[in-house]
Amino acid sequence: MKKHKHFRTIVLSDIHLGTSGSKAKEVTEFLKQYRCEKLILNGDIIDGWALKKYGNWKKKHTTFFRVVLKMMDKHDTRVIYLRGNHDDFLDQILPLLVGKQFQIRRDYILKSGDKRFYVTHGDVFDSVTTNMKWLAHLGDLGYTFLLWLNKNYNKYREWKGLPYYSLSQVIKQKVKMAVSYVNDFEDKLAELAKVKGCDGIICGHIHQPAIREINGITYLNSGDWVETMSALVEDFDGNWSLVYYSTSDMMEYQNTDLQEEEEDEENRKEKFVLPRIAASL
């Protein structure tokens, strides 16, 4: 596949800036490599929950926003920041419109080709985070431990010369309750798109990147920048793809032609080498 440098739309979610598990440096390097007309930050970009307790804001977290501002100034990129459950402190200022290039809101309707996509973080259907916040925070502690385990495991792999491996994702995929939750989440979000009169849904929240058809609805999930390091990108023909970043300076594209869904997964991916970023953040 030809390497693209310019997209119509890039969607990022679940960066969780302010936490030790956030891949702030990697997502910043990603944005430096690409241009887009519209950048959608689909929730949990800043982790307000963590910052209130054990989080730590670092220079690399600020650098991410500096790069976003540079995209707005240099490339006239429009930025749409959608509120997630971990950055629910934004409720106090919603909706906010700053000029023609920056806005903060709860949801968004995106036109892509001849389709309309309803864009939302996804926590609207998570009864735990909306109705039982104390239980959600308790679960967040367990998830933080899982990310700590993932971080240290990958330090060992790096020492052994091995590529990044999301141990936390593998553990979650083997827990039946987690798998059931993901399936239920995806079905409910597809139903929401229908209610909104849209052809598809774009979300984040569950840290599970995906592109699939669900009952006639195109379901897109951008994943996260804590475990999978993934993003959604739209070309100028309205085609969507998942992009994966890894610490071995490789990018992996998953083409999203829905007619190819039944083909073997490995046949729908292609890797190419990214130039190394010399400057440290």
Rosetta blueprint (number, residue, H / E / L):
1 M L
2 K L
3 K L
4 H L
5 K L
6 H E
7 F E
8 R E
9 T E
10 I E
11 V E
12 L E
13 S L
14 D L
15 I L
16 H L
17 L E
18 G L
19 T L
20 S L
21 G L
22 S L
23 K L
24 A H
25 K H
26 E H
27 V H
28 T H
29 E H
30 F H
31 L H
32 K H
33 Q H
34 Y L
35 R E
36 C E
37 E E
38 K E
39 L E
40 I E
41 L E
42 N E
43 G L
44 D L
45 I L
46 I E
47 D L
48 G H
49 W H
50 A H
51 L H
52 K H
53 K H
54 Y L
55 G L
56 N L
57 W L
58 K L
59 K H
60 K H
61 H H
62 T H
63 T H
64 F H
65 F H
66 R H
67 V H
68 V H
69 L H
70 K H
71 M H
72 M H
73 D H
74 K H
75 H H
76 D L
77 T L
78 R E
79 V E
80 I E
81 Y E
82 L E
83 R L
84 G L
85 N L
86 H L
87 D L
88 D H
89 F H
90 L H
91 D H
92 Q H
93 I L
94 L L
95 P L
96 L E
97 L E
98 V E
99 G L
100 K L
101 Q L
102 F E
103 Q E
104 I E
105 R E
106 R L
107 D E
108 Y E
109 I E
110 L E
111 K E
112 S E
113 G L
114 D L
115 K E
116 R E
117 F E
118 Y E
119 V E
120 T E
121 H L
122 G L
123 D H
124 V H
125 F H
126 D L
127 S H
128 V H
129 T H
130 T H
131 N H
132 M L
133 K H
134 W H
135 L H
136 A H
137 H H
138 L H
139 G H
140 D H
141 L H
142 G H
143 Y H
144 T H
145 F H
146 L H
147 L H
148 W H
149 L H
150 N H
151 K H
152 N H
153 Y H
154 N H
155 K H
156 Y H
157 R H
158 E H
159 W H
160 K L
161 G L
162 L L
163 P L
164 Y L
165 Y L
166 S L
167 L H
168 S H
169 Q H
170 V H
171 I H
172 K H
173 Q H
174 K L
175 V L
176 K H
177 M H
178 A H
179 V H
180 S H
181 Y H
182 V H
183 N H
184 D H
185 F H
186 E H
187 D H
188 K H
189 L H
190 A H
191 E H
192 L H
193 A H
194 K H
195 V H
196 K L
197 G L
198 C L
199 D L
200 G E
201 I E
202 I E
203 C E
204 G L
205 H L
206 I L
207 H L
208 Q L
209 P L
210 A E
211 I E
212 R E
213 E E
214 I E
215 N L
216 G L
217 I E
218 T E
219 Y E
220 L E
221 N E
222 S L
223 G L
224 D L
225 W L
226 V L
227 E L
228 T L
229 M L
230 S E
231 A E
232 L E
233 V E
234 E E
235 D L
236 F L
237 D L
238 G L
239 N L
240 W E
241 S E
242 L E
243 V E
244 Y E
245 Y E
246 S E
247 T L
248 S L
249 D L
250 M E
251 M E
252 E E
253 Y E
254 Q E
255 N E
256 T L
257 D L
258 L H
259 Q H
260 E H
261 E L
262 E L
263 E L
264 D L
265 E H
266 E H
267 N H
268 R H
269 K E
270 E E
271 K E
272 F E
273 V E
274 L L
275 P L
276 R L
277 I L
278 A L
279 A L
280 S L
281 L L
